[in-house]
Amino acid sequence: MSKKLVFGHQNPDTDATGAAMSLSYLANQKGFDTEAVVLGEVNKETAFALNHFGLTAPRVIEQAGTEVDSVMLVDHNEFGQSVSDIEDVKISHVVDHHRISDFHTADPLFYRAEPLGAASTVLWKMYQESNIEIPKGIAGMMLSAIISDTLLFKSPTTTPTDEAAAKDLASIAGVDIESYGLDMLKAGADLSDKSEAELIDIDAKSFEMGSNSVRIAQINAVDLDNIMQRSAALEESMHKEIADNNYQLFVTIVTDILNSNSIAIVLGDDTAVAKFETAFTVSLKNNHADLPGVVSRKKQVVPQLTEQLAK
């Protein structure tokens, strides 16, 4: 059986990284030959988790087809979020928890997607169904991914299954969910050494919404004021990305992870910006809008924008 690479989306977060490591281990236990890789350097939050559990970050790749003929995807399916040569390789497996869009294959495949808080929760279910023991380090990364994607269960994407999975994984990993989770989230929110260009790229995804190319970045912080003091420079970086990539809309969501609120910075063409205002029933002031209670890009931003921009 030829080797397969397993990876999540570009700008890998903790779920993209942890889910890749988790699926790779599970697949190898079932007789596959796989390697977990990432499509960029891991962020501070993920590095904290890896270090805590004594694990090494997967290596970074820029292309898959130079190494393998077939790949497994986790935590994404949209080609615009995947490896640059995704259309040149066979996709044999997908494990995800997002919408299905811009996705097609020439051959049948294994596809598992569930509306859960994290791809790692889907994988936890797959381990249970396969009766395969989860190693301590892998359990730690899966737990970290669930905590990250659900913002320690404060996100509306959280389900009872996520909480059950986290409880089980915490027992295997030997950590207290609350104390470990807060330490990890705070480590990820330390952005003092990041430039504005880096801030809008740390956790950013591109979407096709109707005829519009949309970029949505999310910055998790424990102090919104520290980020918003840099808003002029953030907007300058966003304008450059719009010009370089022909985005009709660029939205940066700055999220207070402790109080579960966000501020949106919105730039783009007039029509797309107006539709953002309609989607969230807000009027932008100096390109900014308060979004009380909004913490999830997947559930509280993408569907609302898609509904307006796809019209």
Backbone bond lengths (Angstrom), bond angles and torsions (degrees), N, CA, C in turn:
res aa  C-N    CA-C-N  psi(-1)  N-CA   C-N-CA  omega(-1)  CA-C   N-CA-C  phi
1 M - - - 1.470 - - 1.523 109.49 -
2 S 1.328 117.06 126.33 1.463 120.46 -176.49 1.524 110.89 -73.32
3 K 1.323 115.36 154.70 1.456 121.69 -176.88 1.532 110.99 -68.97
4 K 1.322 114.81 146.59 1.461 121.88 175.37 1.529 108.78 -124.88
5 L 1.322 116.59 145.67 1.457 121.54 171.73 1.519 109.37 -96.50
6 V 1.327 115.48 143.51 1.462 122.01 179.90 1.521 107.54 -120.13
7 F 1.337 117.42 127.23 1.464 118.78 -178.10 1.519 111.47 -155.17
8 G 1.339 113.57 158.95 1.449 122.06 174.42 1.518 110.44 -97.76
9 H 1.328 115.93 -158.53 1.459 121.86 -173.73 1.530 112.39 -78.91
10 Q 1.325 114.90 170.57 1.459 121.51 173.00 1.525 109.53 -60.28
11 N 1.338 116.30 160.68 1.470 120.73 -175.29 1.527 109.43 49.45
12 P 1.321 117.14 61.86 1.466 120.36 -170.71 1.525 113.33 -61.09
13 D 1.327 115.33 131.09 1.454 121.14 173.25 1.524 108.36 -99.35
14 T 1.322 116.59 -168.62 1.459 119.34 -174.97 1.521 111.96 -68.91
15 D 1.326 117.84 -35.13 1.463 119.73 178.12 1.520 111.40 -71.30
16 A 1.308 117.69 -42.84 1.474 120.16 178.44 1.524 110.72 -58.84
17 T 1.324 116.22 -40.35 1.466 120.85 -179.08 1.523 111.19 -75.77
18 G 1.340 116.31 -51.46 1.461 120.12 -177.88 1.514 112.80 -63.79
19 A 1.337 117.23 -38.81 1.461 120.47 179.47 1.523 111.40 -67.04
20 A 1.340 116.60 -36.42 1.467 119.55 177.19 1.526 110.40 -63.91
21 M 1.325 116.39 -44.42 1.463 120.22 179.04 1.524 110.68 -64.57
22 S 1.335 115.79 -39.44 1.456 121.27 -178.65 1.526 112.24 -67.61
23 L 1.342 116.96 -47.91 1.464 119.35 179.92 1.519 110.83 -66.10
24 S 1.320 117.96 -37.84 1.457 120.50 179.15 1.526 110.81 -60.33
25 Y 1.334 116.23 -46.04 1.472 119.57 179.61 1.529 110.21 -63.53
26 L 1.332 117.13 -45.92 1.462 120.88 -179.67 1.525 111.13 -60.79
27 A 1.339 116.28 -45.56 1.463 120.12 -179.40 1.526 111.06 -63.25
28 N 1.319 116.71 -39.61 1.470 119.68 -179.86 1.522 111.50 -65.85
29 Q 1.340 116.38 -34.19 1.466 119.37 176.43 1.524 111.54 -66.13
30 K 1.334 115.36 -21.29 1.468 120.10 -179.65 1.526 112.54 -97.10
31 G 1.340 116.04 8.05 1.466 119.20 174.24 1.510 116.24 103.18
32 F 1.340 117.62 -0.75 1.458 120.32 176.60 1.526 109.71 -80.13
33 D 1.305 115.58 163.01 1.472 122.25 173.16 1.526 106.43 -114.49
34 T 1.332 116.64 100.97 1.461 119.73 -175.77 1.516 111.52 -131.01
35 E 1.324 115.00 161.39 1.461 122.41 173.55 1.520 108.33 -136.91
36 A 1.317 116.27 130.23 1.461 120.95 174.92 1.521 109.27 -79.97
37 V 1.329 116.25 131.37 1.460 122.41 177.81 1.526 107.81 -134.92
38 V 1.320 116.35 171.86 1.465 121.02 177.87 1.522 109.50 -130.06
39 L 1.330 116.02 159.37 1.465 121.79 -177.06 1.525 111.91 -102.05
40 G 1.320 116.49 31.61 1.459 121.84 179.15 1.513 108.80 162.74
41 E 1.311 116.49 167.95 1.461 120.39 180.00 1.533 109.65 -65.67
42 V 1.325 115.69 142.23 1.464 119.27 179.96 1.524 109.92 -71.42
43 N 1.337 116.40 152.33 1.459 120.58 -179.28 1.531 111.00 -83.59
44 K 1.339 116.39 178.75 1.463 120.76 -176.06 1.521 112.70 -63.43
45 E 1.304 115.77 -38.78 1.464 119.66 179.95 1.526 110.40 -61.85
46 T 1.322 116.30 -47.58 1.455 120.73 -179.57 1.525 110.92 -65.74
47 A 1.331 115.95 -39.72 1.466 119.94 177.78 1.526 110.84 -61.50
48 F 1.338 116.84 -38.91 1.470 121.42 177.00 1.524 109.90 -59.92
49 A 1.333 116.66 -46.36 1.460 120.44 -178.86 1.524 111.27 -64.99
50 L 1.311 116.87 -45.60 1.464 120.54 179.64 1.523 110.63 -59.64
51 N 1.318 116.31 -44.92 1.460 120.61 -179.37 1.533 111.01 -64.97
52 H 1.324 116.24 -40.98 1.471 120.30 -178.78 1.523 111.29 -60.21
53 F 1.320 116.35 -37.50 1.460 120.16 -176.92 1.530 113.03 -100.35
54 G 1.329 116.27 12.40 1.461 120.86 173.94 1.513 114.43 65.82
55 L 1.326 116.70 35.45 1.457 121.26 -177.61 1.530 111.00 -112.03
56 T 1.300 115.55 156.42 1.462 122.42 177.49 1.521 109.61 -98.79
57 A 1.306 116.56 139.15 1.468 120.32 178.40 1.528 110.32 -62.90
58 P 1.325 117.90 139.15 1.466 120.14 173.72 1.528 110.14 -58.53
59 R 1.315 116.40 153.23 1.467 119.60 -179.67 1.527 110.38 -72.09
60 V 1.317 115.07 155.79 1.465 122.09 -178.99 1.519 110.04 -91.29
61 I 1.330 116.78 135.20 1.459 121.22 173.22 1.521 109.60 -121.21
62 E 1.323 116.22 154.96 1.458 121.96 174.65 1.520 111.63 -108.82
63 Q 1.328 116.19 -26.36 1.456 122.44 176.60 1.521 108.51 -139.27
64 A 1.314 116.33 151.86 1.462 120.57 178.01 1.515 112.28 -103.39
65 G 1.348 116.45 -35.00 1.452 121.03 -173.65 1.510 115.27 -65.70
66 T 1.318 117.11 -17.23 1.467 120.09 176.71 1.527 111.84 -75.33
67 E 1.345 116.18 -13.04 1.466 120.42 -177.02 1.519 113.75 -117.21
68 V 1.327 116.57 -37.38 1.466 120.18 -173.05 1.521 110.23 -139.48
69 D 1.327 114.82 166.46 1.458 120.76 175.73 1.524 112.10 -98.58
70 S 1.350 116.37 -18.12 1.450 120.57 -172.03 1.526 110.40 -139.21
71 V 1.347 116.02 145.87 1.459 120.76 -177.68 1.516 110.75 -135.61
72 M 1.345 115.33 162.52 1.458 123.42 171.73 1.521 107.74 -119.11
73 L 1.330 117.08 134.39 1.461 121.79 -178.69 1.526 110.38 -107.47
74 V 1.317 115.66 140.94 1.457 121.25 172.06 1.526 108.90 -128.73
75 D 1.318 115.67 151.29 1.468 123.38 171.67 1.528 113.52 59.48
76 H 1.298 118.87 20.25 1.462 122.55 173.69 1.516 108.99 -173.53
77 N 1.322 115.75 162.38 1.460 120.69 170.98 1.527 111.16 -142.47
78 E 1.325 117.82 -20.78 1.464 120.59 -176.60 1.527 110.32 -69.25
79 F 1.320 116.08 129.30 1.458 120.73 -175.56 1.525 112.37 -60.71
80 G 1.331 116.69 -32.45 1.459 119.76 -179.79 1.513 113.46 -66.95
81 Q 1.325 117.47 -14.49 1.463 121.94 179.22 1.527 112.11 -103.02
82 S 1.333 116.57 0.61 1.460 120.29 -170.85 1.523 112.17 -103.87
83 V 1.322 115.86 -168.77 1.457 121.19 179.79 1.532 109.42 -63.62
84 S 1.312 116.99 151.92 1.467 121.20 -171.19 1.532 113.54 -60.01
85 D 1.328 117.19 -31.82 1.476 119.62 -177.56 1.527 111.99 -108.01
86 I 1.330 116.63 33.38 1.462 120.65 -175.88 1.527 112.43 -57.99
87 E 1.317 118.12 -31.95 1.465 119.88 -178.38 1.523 112.77 -77.21
88 D 1.325 116.93 -5.10 1.468 120.77 -179.72 1.520 112.73 -99.81
89 V 1.333 117.21 -1.74 1.463 120.45 -179.62 1.522 109.89 -123.33
90 K 1.313 116.19 159.43 1.462 121.37 177.30 1.521 108.89 -83.20
91 I 1.318 116.26 135.43 1.458 121.49 174.83 1.524 107.47 -100.02
92 S 1.327 116.74 115.55 1.465 119.94 -176.80 1.524 112.58 -97.28
93 H 1.344 116.49 -26.97 1.464 120.37 -177.51 1.528 110.25 -143.40
94 V 1.314 115.88 145.83 1.464 122.45 170.06 1.523 107.78 -136.48
95 V 1.338 116.89 130.11 1.461 121.94 171.64 1.531 106.14 -126.63
96 D 1.328 116.68 117.40 1.463 119.09 -167.92 1.522 111.16 -148.05
97 H 1.346 115.30 172.28 1.467 120.74 174.73 1.525 110.81 -142.35
98 H 1.330 116.20 22.73 1.458 122.39 -179.62 1.529 111.43 -110.77
99 R 1.330 115.23 176.09 1.455 121.18 173.02 1.517 108.70 -61.20
100 I 1.319 117.57 159.19 1.459 122.35 174.80 1.519 107.41 -103.67
101 S 1.333 116.26 120.23 1.467 120.28 -177.34 1.520 109.09 -155.56
102 D 1.333 116.26 146.44 1.466 120.70 177.48 1.524 110.26 52.51
103 F 1.334 116.42 47.61 1.466 119.80 -176.66 1.520 109.73 -135.25
104 H 1.312 116.40 133.55 1.456 121.02 175.90 1.526 108.73 -159.16
105 T 1.313 115.68 153.20 1.465 121.08 175.43 1.514 109.26 -138.00
106 A 1.326 115.47 158.05 1.461 120.53 177.50 1.525 111.37 -85.74
107 D 1.331 116.49 -22.75 1.460 121.05 -175.32 1.532 110.72 -122.90
108 P 1.322 117.42 157.93 1.463 120.18 173.66 1.531 110.47 -60.29
109 L 1.324 116.49 155.60 1.454 120.07 -177.46 1.513 109.95 -151.68
110 F 1.327 115.59 168.85 1.462 122.01 171.45 1.518 106.94 -86.62
111 Y 1.337 116.78 122.33 1.462 120.69 -178.67 1.521 108.26 -132.88
112 R 1.334 115.56 120.60 1.467 121.14 178.87 1.524 108.26 -130.03
113 A 1.307 116.31 114.75 1.462 121.36 177.25 1.518 108.36 -136.67
114 E 1.324 115.75 132.14 1.456 120.72 179.08 1.523 109.43 -136.36
115 P 1.331 117.62 147.55 1.471 121.09 -178.70 1.527 111.37 -78.77
116 L 1.315 115.90 66.71 1.459 123.26 179.95 1.527 109.53 -112.16
117 G 1.320 116.37 171.64 1.459 120.21 -174.97 1.500 114.94 -69.81
118 A 1.327 117.92 -23.41 1.462 121.10 -177.58 1.525 109.67 -152.06
119 A 1.318 115.85 151.29 1.463 119.86 173.92 1.520 110.04 -62.39
120 S 1.327 115.84 -30.63 1.466 119.33 179.96 1.525 111.91 -65.99
121 T 1.319 118.02 -26.04 1.468 120.28 174.86 1.520 110.40 -68.98
122 V 1.333 116.30 -40.49 1.467 120.01 175.24 1.525 109.54 -59.42
123 L 1.317 116.42 -42.38 1.459 120.57 -179.38 1.529 111.26 -67.59
124 W 1.333 117.33 -36.05 1.470 119.73 176.11 1.533 109.66 -58.08
125 K 1.330 116.66 -42.36 1.459 120.51 177.42 1.533 110.84 -62.83
126 M 1.311 116.75 -38.65 1.467 120.49 -179.55 1.529 111.20 -66.48
127 Y 1.329 116.47 -37.26 1.468 119.61 175.15 1.525 110.21 -63.73
128 Q 1.338 116.55 -43.55 1.467 119.86 179.72 1.522 110.62 -61.20
129 E 1.315 116.01 -44.61 1.466 120.62 -178.11 1.526 111.98 -66.39
130 S 1.328 116.76 -30.81 1.467 121.30 -178.90 1.524 112.28 -89.16
131 N 1.346 116.29 -7.17 1.462 121.62 -177.95 1.532 111.24 55.55
132 I 1.332 115.10 43.75 1.465 121.37 178.51 1.518 108.52 -110.11
133 E 1.322 116.14 129.17 1.463 121.56 -178.18 1.523 110.66 -69.25
134 I 1.315 116.38 138.25 1.465 121.56 -179.49 1.524 108.73 -94.41
135 P 1.335 118.67 121.72 1.464 120.73 177.76 1.528 111.44 -62.36
136 K 1.317 116.85 154.18 1.463 121.98 -175.58 1.526 112.04 -55.18
137 G 1.335 117.77 -48.35 1.464 120.62 -177.83 1.516 112.77 -64.18
138 I 1.328 115.78 -42.51 1.463 120.13 178.64 1.532 109.68 -64.72
139 A 1.334 116.18 -41.14 1.467 119.81 177.00 1.521 110.67 -60.18
140 G 1.341 116.21 -40.63 1.459 120.32 178.52 1.515 112.56 -61.89
141 M 1.326 117.07 -40.92 1.457 120.70 179.19 1.525 111.42 -70.33
142 M 1.325 117.14 -37.24 1.465 120.09 177.67 1.527 110.26 -66.09
143 L 1.335 116.42 -42.66 1.459 120.65 175.95 1.522 110.43 -60.00
144 S 1.330 116.66 -46.38 1.466 121.27 -179.75 1.515 110.91 -58.98
145 A 1.327 116.49 -39.71 1.464 121.16 179.45 1.523 111.55 -63.99
146 I 1.331 116.97 -42.63 1.466 120.66 179.98 1.521 110.33 -66.11
147 I 1.337 116.58 -43.75 1.462 120.57 177.71 1.527 110.13 -59.76
148 S 1.321 116.56 -43.59 1.459 121.84 -177.89 1.525 111.44 -63.90
149 D 1.319 116.57 -51.43 1.467 120.31 -174.74 1.527 112.65 -70.73
150 T 1.326 117.11 -27.43 1.471 119.31 179.55 1.525 112.01 -99.47
151 L 1.334 117.43 3.33 1.467 121.86 -175.65 1.528 110.67 49.53
152 L 1.323 113.94 53.09 1.469 122.44 -179.74 1.528 110.36 56.45
153 F 1.349 114.40 44.83 1.455 124.80 173.46 1.532 113.85 71.79
154 K 1.327 117.32 16.65 1.461 120.61 177.04 1.529 112.32 -92.22
155 S 1.310 117.18 -16.83 1.462 120.84 -178.39 1.526 110.50 -74.83
156 P 1.337 117.66 146.49 1.467 120.17 176.84 1.524 112.92 -67.79
157 T 1.314 117.51 -8.50 1.466 120.39 176.67 1.528 111.52 -78.23
158 T 1.326 116.98 -11.44 1.459 121.24 -177.32 1.526 111.06 -66.23
159 T 1.330 115.92 136.91 1.464 121.77 176.35 1.534 109.09 -123.89
160 P 1.326 117.89 163.90 1.467 119.97 174.47 1.530 112.50 -57.00
161 T 1.325 116.78 -30.86 1.464 119.82 178.75 1.521 111.08 -66.55
162 D 1.330 116.87 -38.47 1.470 119.77 176.29 1.526 110.71 -61.27
163 E 1.313 116.39 -43.10 1.457 119.73 -178.56 1.525 111.26 -68.00
164 A 1.317 117.35 -38.31 1.465 120.68 177.16 1.524 110.69 -65.81
165 A 1.330 115.99 -42.82 1.458 120.23 178.56 1.523 110.68 -61.89
166 A 1.333 116.34 -45.35 1.463 120.26 -178.96 1.526 111.13 -61.28
167 K 1.309 117.27 -41.45 1.467 120.86 179.65 1.524 110.54 -61.66
168 D 1.312 116.54 -45.25 1.462 120.76 179.47 1.526 111.26 -65.39
169 L 1.323 116.66 -45.44 1.465 121.27 -178.13 1.526 111.56 -66.46
170 A 1.335 117.14 -36.60 1.467 120.35 177.85 1.516 110.65 -63.88
171 S 1.329 116.76 -36.80 1.459 120.70 177.56 1.524 111.01 -64.35
172 I 1.321 116.32 -42.30 1.465 120.54 178.71 1.530 110.80 -67.64
173 A 1.334 115.89 -41.73 1.469 120.94 -176.37 1.528 112.60 -78.31
174 G 1.333 117.01 -17.62 1.456 120.53 177.71 1.516 114.22 74.63
175 V 1.349 117.12 40.27 1.464 120.51 179.15 1.522 110.07 -131.07
176 D 1.327 115.60 158.19 1.459 121.57 171.77 1.524 108.27 -87.02
177 I 1.310 116.36 124.75 1.465 120.49 -173.43 1.528 111.40 -57.16
178 E 1.324 117.28 -50.16 1.459 120.95 -172.48 1.522 112.07 -65.25
179 S 1.328 117.37 -51.47 1.466 119.56 -176.21 1.521 111.48 -69.74
180 Y 1.325 116.76 -43.78 1.468 119.04 177.75 1.523 110.57 -63.93
181 G 1.324 116.16 -43.15 1.459 119.83 -177.52 1.515 112.69 -61.53
182 L 1.327 117.54 -44.02 1.462 120.37 178.46 1.518 111.27 -63.79
183 D 1.320 117.11 -42.68 1.471 120.31 178.41 1.523 111.07 -60.77
184 M 1.319 116.48 -41.61 1.463 120.33 -179.08 1.527 111.32 -67.41
185 L 1.339 116.97 -46.10 1.461 120.23 -179.39 1.527 111.14 -63.02
186 K 1.312 117.22 -39.82 1.465 120.62 178.63 1.522 110.98 -66.29
187 A 1.325 116.83 -37.36 1.470 119.70 177.22 1.525 110.41 -62.26
188 G 1.322 116.20 -39.71 1.455 120.23 179.27 1.507 113.35 -71.19
189 A 1.337 116.44 -23.53 1.466 120.80 -178.03 1.518 113.20 -87.97
190 D 1.314 117.74 0.71 1.469 121.09 176.34 1.528 108.49 -80.16
191 L 1.324 115.97 100.14 1.468 121.62 -173.12 1.524 112.38 -114.52
192 S 1.318 116.58 14.43 1.463 121.09 -172.54 1.519 113.49 -62.02
193 D 1.323 117.35 -26.03 1.461 119.71 -176.65 1.525 112.88 -98.06
194 K 1.341 117.49 8.07 1.459 120.83 -176.70 1.523 111.51 -97.83
195 S 1.324 116.00 138.01 1.460 120.71 173.19 1.520 109.24 -75.40
196 E 1.331 117.14 167.26 1.461 120.06 178.73 1.531 111.03 -63.08
197 A 1.314 116.68 -38.47 1.468 119.74 178.00 1.523 110.49 -62.48
198 E 1.324 116.61 -37.67 1.471 120.15 178.25 1.525 110.91 -71.07
199 L 1.322 117.28 -38.29 1.464 120.62 -178.36 1.524 112.05 -60.60
200 I 1.328 117.08 -39.54 1.466 118.80 -177.81 1.527 112.16 -84.68
201 D 1.333 116.02 3.70 1.463 119.43 179.31 1.525 112.74 -118.82
202 I 1.342 117.22 -11.10 1.462 120.61 -176.70 1.521 111.20 -57.37
203 D 1.320 116.18 -46.74 1.464 121.29 -178.96 1.523 107.95 -137.61
204 A 1.324 115.42 75.85 1.465 120.83 -177.23 1.520 109.86 -126.92
205 K 1.335 115.31 142.73 1.458 120.86 178.81 1.521 109.44 -134.38
206 S 1.327 114.85 148.15 1.459 121.08 177.56 1.524 109.89 -102.32
207 F 1.323 115.72 143.82 1.462 121.62 -178.75 1.523 109.61 -136.80
208 E 1.320 115.37 144.52 1.454 120.94 169.79 1.523 107.19 -99.39
209 M 1.331 116.44 118.19 1.459 121.77 -179.15 1.515 107.73 -123.35
210 G 1.317 116.01 101.28 1.451 119.68 -171.72 1.519 108.78 63.99
211 S 1.332 116.79 -127.40 1.471 120.90 177.72 1.522 111.62 -94.26
212 N 1.328 117.00 11.21 1.460 121.55 -174.96 1.519 112.10 -103.99
213 S 1.314 115.10 135.45 1.461 121.85 172.07 1.525 107.33 -95.56
214 V 1.318 115.73 120.40 1.462 121.17 -171.70 1.520 110.01 -123.88
215 R 1.313 116.18 135.48 1.463 122.67 176.02 1.524 108.00 -115.16
216 I 1.323 116.59 126.59 1.462 120.97 179.50 1.515 108.68 -124.31
217 A 1.322 115.86 115.38 1.456 122.17 177.25 1.515 109.03 -104.43
218 Q 1.318 115.86 150.54 1.460 119.92 174.97 1.518 109.18 -131.83
219 I 1.322 115.34 131.39 1.466 122.04 178.36 1.522 107.43 -118.37
220 N 1.313 117.00 114.57 1.464 121.29 177.50 1.519 109.25 -89.66
221 A 1.320 115.81 132.44 1.464 120.01 -175.10 1.522 110.08 -143.33
222 V 1.328 116.07 159.75 1.466 121.13 172.48 1.523 110.74 -102.10
223 D 1.319 117.08 -9.20 1.462 122.00 178.17 1.518 108.49 -141.34
224 L 1.334 116.92 100.29 1.462 120.52 -177.10 1.524 112.16 -63.10
225 D 1.319 117.27 -33.65 1.463 120.25 -177.79 1.526 111.54 -59.27
226 N 1.324 116.62 -39.52 1.467 119.93 -179.51 1.524 111.64 -61.75
227 I 1.329 115.99 -34.94 1.469 119.72 179.01 1.522 110.58 -79.48
228 M 1.329 117.19 -45.09 1.454 119.97 -175.03 1.529 112.67 -68.87
229 Q 1.322 117.94 -21.17 1.461 120.05 173.08 1.530 111.03 -64.15
230 R 1.313 116.39 -17.61 1.464 121.60 -179.68 1.526 111.36 -103.67
231 S 1.328 117.43 16.37 1.463 120.62 -171.89 1.521 113.26 -62.62
232 A 1.331 117.45 -36.26 1.473 119.37 179.79 1.523 110.57 -62.82
233 A 1.326 115.97 -43.51 1.465 119.80 179.19 1.531 111.06 -70.60
234 L 1.329 117.07 -34.51 1.463 120.16 175.61 1.522 110.33 -62.56
235 E 1.324 116.63 -43.02 1.465 120.17 179.14 1.520 111.77 -64.40
236 E 1.309 116.45 -37.36 1.469 119.55 177.23 1.523 110.48 -61.06
237 S 1.333 116.84 -42.78 1.468 120.31 178.05 1.524 111.04 -66.91
238 M 1.325 116.82 -37.75 1.460 120.30 178.30 1.524 111.23 -65.18
239 H 1.340 117.30 -41.52 1.467 120.92 176.88 1.522 110.85 -59.00
240 K 1.317 116.59 -40.32 1.469 120.06 179.46 1.522 110.98 -64.63
241 E 1.329 116.70 -41.62 1.465 120.33 178.46 1.523 111.14 -64.71
242 I 1.320 116.67 -38.65 1.463 120.78 178.06 1.528 110.35 -62.22
243 A 1.329 115.88 -44.55 1.467 120.34 -179.02 1.520 111.48 -67.49
244 D 1.326 115.94 -40.45 1.475 120.21 -176.40 1.525 112.69 -73.14
245 N 1.341 117.11 -29.58 1.464 120.34 -172.17 1.528 114.41 -119.17
246 N 1.332 116.01 2.83 1.463 121.37 176.86 1.529 112.29 57.80
247 Y 1.319 116.09 43.53 1.462 119.97 174.45 1.530 109.32 -75.96
248 Q 1.328 116.29 139.08 1.463 119.82 172.65 1.536 110.79 -80.98
249 L 1.338 115.46 -23.65 1.461 119.72 -178.36 1.528 109.29 -150.01
250 F 1.326 116.08 134.97 1.468 122.26 174.22 1.523 106.60 -128.74
251 V 1.324 115.37 120.40 1.461 121.71 -178.98 1.525 108.37 -120.49
252 T 1.329 116.09 126.41 1.456 120.55 171.78 1.526 108.36 -110.28
253 I 1.319 115.28 120.21 1.464 121.87 179.84 1.527 107.66 -99.43
254 V 1.317 116.83 114.29 1.471 121.92 177.81 1.521 107.16 -98.76
255 T 1.330 116.59 113.50 1.459 121.60 -169.77 1.522 112.40 -110.88
256 D 1.319 115.38 129.15 1.462 122.84 173.23 1.522 107.05 -83.31
257 I 1.339 117.28 104.27 1.467 120.54 -172.75 1.521 112.61 -74.07
258 L 1.317 117.47 -15.97 1.461 119.84 179.67 1.517 112.31 -88.51
259 N 1.333 116.85 -33.07 1.463 120.94 -175.94 1.529 114.04 -111.13
260 S 1.335 116.63 -0.59 1.469 122.36 173.27 1.519 113.53 59.61
261 N 1.326 115.81 48.96 1.464 122.65 172.99 1.519 109.03 -134.59
262 S 1.331 116.53 162.58 1.460 120.28 179.50 1.519 111.73 -139.75
263 I 1.322 114.90 159.04 1.459 123.19 168.53 1.518 106.71 -120.75
264 A 1.324 116.27 133.12 1.460 121.01 178.39 1.519 110.31 -100.65
265 I 1.313 116.16 135.32 1.461 123.02 169.49 1.526 105.57 -108.62
266 V 1.329 117.02 121.58 1.462 120.88 -168.53 1.525 110.54 -127.09
267 L 1.332 115.78 124.17 1.457 122.23 177.18 1.526 109.41 -134.27
268 G 1.321 115.79 153.89 1.462 119.42 176.66 1.509 110.70 153.17
269 D 1.350 115.96 -166.04 1.461 117.93 179.31 1.525 109.79 -74.54
270 D 1.327 115.85 159.40 1.467 120.84 -171.11 1.519 112.73 -58.72
271 T 1.317 116.57 -39.90 1.465 119.91 -177.61 1.519 111.13 -65.59
272 A 1.324 116.35 -45.83 1.458 120.39 -178.78 1.527 111.34 -66.50
273 V 1.321 116.10 -39.69 1.469 119.95 178.88 1.525 110.42 -64.46
274 A 1.325 116.50 -41.29 1.464 120.52 178.33 1.527 110.74 -62.16
275 K 1.311 116.76 -36.72 1.460 119.87 179.63 1.530 111.02 -72.07
276 F 1.330 117.35 -30.07 1.464 119.60 172.15 1.527 109.15 -61.03
277 E 1.331 116.69 -46.18 1.463 120.47 -179.72 1.526 110.94 -60.39
278 T 1.327 116.09 -40.69 1.462 119.72 178.33 1.521 111.32 -65.48
279 A 1.335 115.79 -42.73 1.463 120.55 -176.98 1.518 112.08 -60.11
280 F 1.332 116.95 -35.03 1.458 120.32 -174.63 1.533 113.23 -113.48
281 T 1.331 115.85 7.48 1.466 121.44 178.28 1.522 110.48 51.35
282 V 1.331 115.75 52.44 1.460 121.95 -179.93 1.518 109.19 -132.75
283 S 1.316 115.95 161.60 1.455 122.74 170.25 1.529 107.09 -117.95
284 L 1.300 115.80 119.69 1.457 119.65 -178.25 1.529 110.51 -67.64
285 K 1.308 115.94 138.65 1.452 122.89 173.86 1.521 107.89 -122.94
286 N 1.338 115.27 115.17 1.464 120.35 -175.27 1.521 110.99 54.74
287 N 1.338 115.22 39.82 1.463 123.44 177.56 1.523 113.82 71.81
288 H 1.330 117.75 11.24 1.461 121.70 -177.12 1.526 110.57 -117.58
289 A 1.349 115.45 152.96 1.462 121.00 173.59 1.517 109.27 -150.84
290 D 1.323 116.40 137.23 1.456 120.95 173.97 1.526 109.06 -76.60
291 L 1.340 115.88 138.39 1.463 121.54 177.18 1.526 108.39 -127.24
292 P 1.326 117.71 79.88 1.471 120.83 -178.08 1.527 111.58 -60.07
293 G 1.317 115.01 133.18 1.457 120.03 176.61 1.513 115.48 78.06
294 V 1.323 118.09 -3.55 1.463 120.60 -179.24 1.528 109.74 -87.80
295 V 1.323 116.35 121.31 1.474 121.02 178.12 1.527 112.52 -134.94
296 S 1.330 116.88 -15.25 1.458 120.41 -174.40 1.523 111.68 -110.81
297 R 1.320 116.68 115.18 1.463 120.63 174.86 1.524 110.16 -63.08
298 K 1.327 116.36 -42.48 1.461 121.64 -175.09 1.521 112.66 -62.99
299 K 1.326 117.31 -42.38 1.462 120.84 -172.44 1.515 113.90 -103.84
300 Q 1.346 117.57 -28.43 1.460 119.85 -172.49 1.522 114.01 -111.73
301 V 1.323 117.93 -1.26 1.463 120.23 180.00 1.527 111.66 -126.82
302 V 1.323 117.27 -55.13 1.466 120.50 -175.08 1.535 112.82 -61.02
303 P 1.333 120.66 -48.66 1.477 118.67 -178.87 1.522 112.79 -62.10
304 Q 1.327 117.42 -40.54 1.460 121.02 -178.51 1.525 111.63 -65.09
305 L 1.335 115.50 -42.70 1.467 118.84 178.45 1.524 111.74 -69.39
306 T 1.325 115.74 -39.87 1.460 118.70 179.84 1.517 111.46 -60.67
307 E 1.324 116.00 -41.05 1.468 119.91 -179.55 1.525 111.03 -59.94
308 Q 1.329 118.24 -38.78 1.454 121.14 -179.36 1.538 112.43 -79.68
309 L 1.325 116.28 -45.21 1.470 119.69 -172.76 1.515 113.16 -77.85
310 A 1.310 116.88 -18.78 1.476 119.78 179.50 1.522 111.74 -84.22
311 K 1.345 117.33 -5.38 1.471 120.26 -178.91 1.515 111.32 -71.93
